């Protein structure tokens, strides 16, 4: 968990386009003199937009698990070098990072839970079946386990659970059996080998363009990077990272993570957490946030046409209550 220095060899900046950037800025409402956290820097597009909007004195702390993404983001935000700190860390570690830097609470937080074009387009990272490469999928290259480790060592039951729970794959059992059968002949070590194995048992539905391996690859990526676990850790008390009036914006891309965000936001905004059968409140809970989005926002048709990867995005936002309302 180290701050990244603002000098790096030239790295081509990705064609990654920030998702729902206008909506993110509208809900964060950045102002000069305020401090912000971008917990998922990626290619740095959102970070740069927040820095521009909170000029000339606003600051941004940017976190990312992917050191390569931080190197690319560093180039994108170079013009704001005196107002940005980039740290190699997971957003679930935000409290520790803020404490170490002496930032205390912040005025706004953004989490964009999608994975970037930096990762998708790099065949060596193994995130996509569209490119032949090693079956890796680690966002943080320091992590010990990669997708190939899971695919080649997990039991059939464990694989079935991963594909069902994290990929919502209806044919989870058939996919798990096919993987176990294929690896008994030769270890599955490439994205192409795994995708072809899945294609033998999952047929492309005629009414959809979804590749047969899409759900299984999503499931493995979530498992390798413990994505839902880290999100749950952040959502336990993420509102405490905000100053009164501070705002949190989260972009989710599939139902599993969006469900966690929706349930956490509703709990934070609730006036009481007592079971429904208890008529007199005894929990002592008071609202911690105000919901800014009763329902999720989706990208416009124009944005989806410009950036097809935005099509599954959904945005939710909350605002931290004033301290006196929490007593």
Order of alpha helices (4+ residues) and beta strands (2+ residues): beta-alpha-beta-alpha-beta-alpha-beta-alpha-beta-alpha-alpha-alpha-alpha-alpha-alpha-alpha-beta-alpha-beta-beta-alpha-beta
